[in-house]
Amino acid sequence: MHDTLSGFYLTGTARLIEALLITGGLVAGVAGSSLLLARFGLDLRINADVSPTLSNLAIQLVAAVVIVIGFGLATQVPWRAVWVVSLLGAVAEAIYLGATSSGFGLVWSSGAAAMGAGLLAAVGARIVRTPPLVIIVCALVPLVPGLALFRGLLQMSDGDINGLLNLLTAGAIAVALAASAILAQLIVQYVWGPGRRLQRRFVGPLMALPVRLGRNPGPGTRI
């Protein structure tokens, strides 16, 4: 979604198809397992509708941090940035839970969480000397609508028309996350950042600009 909204339509379409194929493979595997278990009289159900309360708020925040750390290790995020992405992941999850409990809905809550994490990612990027794109992607992983997409494809495979609604909801959440993150970076780069003079030459926010490793770096000290 980020590539598509930034103007890289070919790359965005290719990654969207890749995500659908991977999710379709997961759905086929789970559907096959469900049919196999049904032969033995067992029913496989997936239910993750947990209402945010004070009792399970800490559990959800810890779960978000675990997801962020796992994704960061899988994508080889620099060790110096692990604590920042973990903190922003917890902040994004807290904003999302607070917005949903206030009745803003899944889409608007996801957008608010991505906006808050995107604004803070600019500060974190300068502290740990890491491109903002690395931080914001890891921080928003717990909010990716993977379960809604999975449910939609699983219901469509069973002939349930409600699967289409889940697919549209997943798409709306993905667009809200990407658009809010991009908008946050555009605001940061306009007010404070290296993208103010270079924005006219590029499409979309410069979320992967080189970050200086020191105050007075010499040649070859950029990442």
N, C-alpha and C positions, 0 to 999 in steps of 0.2 A: 504493500500500500504506500509505503514511503517513496519507493521508486516511481510508482505511477503518479502520485500527487506532485512529485518533483519534476516530472516531465520525461522520465526515462520509461516510456511506455513498453518498449520491447522487453527490457529487463524485468519490469514489474509483471507483465503478463507471463513471462517464463517462470518466474518464482511463484506466481499464483497457481499455475498449472502444476508445478512441482508439489506445492503444499496440498492441492486437491488429490493428486495421485498418492502421496504418502498417507493422507488421511483415509482415502478410499481403501488402501491396502490394510490399514488398521481396522477399518469397519468390516471388511471382508473376513479378516481373521476372527474378530469378536463375534460376528454373526455366525460364522461356522462353528465356533465354540458353543454359542448359545443353542444352535440346532443339535449339536452333539449331546449337550447336557440335557436338553429336552427329551432325548431318547431314554434317559435314566430318571425322568420325572423331576429334574431340577430346573429352576427358573433363574436366569441370570439377569439382574437388573443393576442399573447404574443410577444412583441418586446422590447428588452433591448439593442439594438445595439447603444450605445452612444459613439461617437468618443470623445476621451479626448482632451479638449481645455482648455484655460485659464479660460473661463467663467464657465465651469462646473467642473473644477478640484477640487475646494473647496467643492462642493457638493458631489463628489465621495469620497473624503477623509473623510468628516463627516459621510457619509453613511457607510464607512468601519469601522469607530470607533464605530458607533452605533451597527453594526453587531457584532463586537468583544465584546463589553460590554454585549450585550444580550446573546451571547453564553457563556461568562464568568460567568454571573449570573446563567444561566441554569446549568452549570457544577460545580457551587460552587467554583469558583476560589477565593483564599484568597483575602481579600480586599486590602491588601498591594501590591498586584501584578496587580490590575486592571489598574492603570495608565501606567504600563510598557507594558502590552499586548495591551492597546489602542494605545500607541505610536508606538509600533512595527507594529501593524496592519496598521496604517497610513503610516509608512515607506514602508512596503511591497506593499501597494497599489500604492504609489508614484513611486516606482521602476517599478512595473508592467506597469503602465500607461506610464512612460517614455520610457520603452523598446518597448511597442507596438506602440507608436507614432513614434519611430525610425525605425520601420519596421522589428523587430525581430520575429514577430509571437507570437501566443498565448502560445505555448509550451515553447519556449526559454524565453519568458518574465516571465512566471510563475516560471521557474527554477531560473532565476536571482533574482526574488523577494524572493523566498524561501531561496536562498543562503544568501542574505543580512539579512533577518530576522533571519535565523539560527545562523549567526555569532554574531549578536547583542543580541540574546537571552541568550548567555552565560554570557554576561556582566550584563544583566538585572536579570538573575537568582541569581547572587551573590549579587546584590544590594537589592533585595526584599526577598532573602532567600527562593526561590521557585524552584523546579525542572525545568530544561529547557524544558522538554516535555510539561508541562502545558502551558508555555509561547508560545512556537512555534506553538502548535496546535491552540490556540486561535488566534494568530496573522495571521495565514494562512486561517482561515475560510472564509474571503471574497473572496479568490482566488479559493476556491473549485469549480470545474466545475459542479455545480448542475444544472444550466440552460441548459448547453449543453447535460447533461445526460437526463434531463427532455424532452428537445426537441427531442432528438433521439428516446426515447421510445414512445413519442406522435406521431412522424412521422411514426415509425414502426407500431404502432397500426392502422394508417390510410393507411398502405400499401405503404408508400413513401420510396423509397430506400435511399434517402438522410439521413434518420434516422440512417443508419449504419455508415455513415461518421461522424455524430455528436457523436455517441457512441464511435467511435475510437478516436475522438478528445478529448472527456472527459477522456478516459482512458489514453491517452498520457499526458494530463495536470496533472492528478492525479499522474502518475509515476514521472513526472518532479518535482512536489512539494515534494513528499516523498523522492526521490533520492537526491535532492538538500539540503533538510533539514538534511538528514542523513549525507551527505558529509560535510556540514558545522559543524555539531557536531563532526564528526571524526577529522576534522582539529583543532577545538578548543581543543578537548581532547588530541590530540597529542602535541600541542604547550603549552596549559595552561589548566589544569583541573585535576580532580581526576581520570580520566579514563586512564591515561598513563600506570600505573602499573597493572590495572585490566582488560584492554582490551583483553588480551590473554585468559581470562577465560570466556568471554561472547561473544555472537553473536550480532554484530551490536553495535552502539554507546550507551553509558550509559546515556541516556537522563532522567532517573528517579532516579538517585542516591540520597541518603539522603543529605540534605543541612543543614549545621550547623547553629544554630540560633545565635551564638555569637562567639567571638574570642577564648574564653576558656570555652566551654560548659562542663557541667557535665553530669552524666549519665541520659539518658532519655530525652535529649534536641534535638533530631533529629526529622525531619519530613520526 
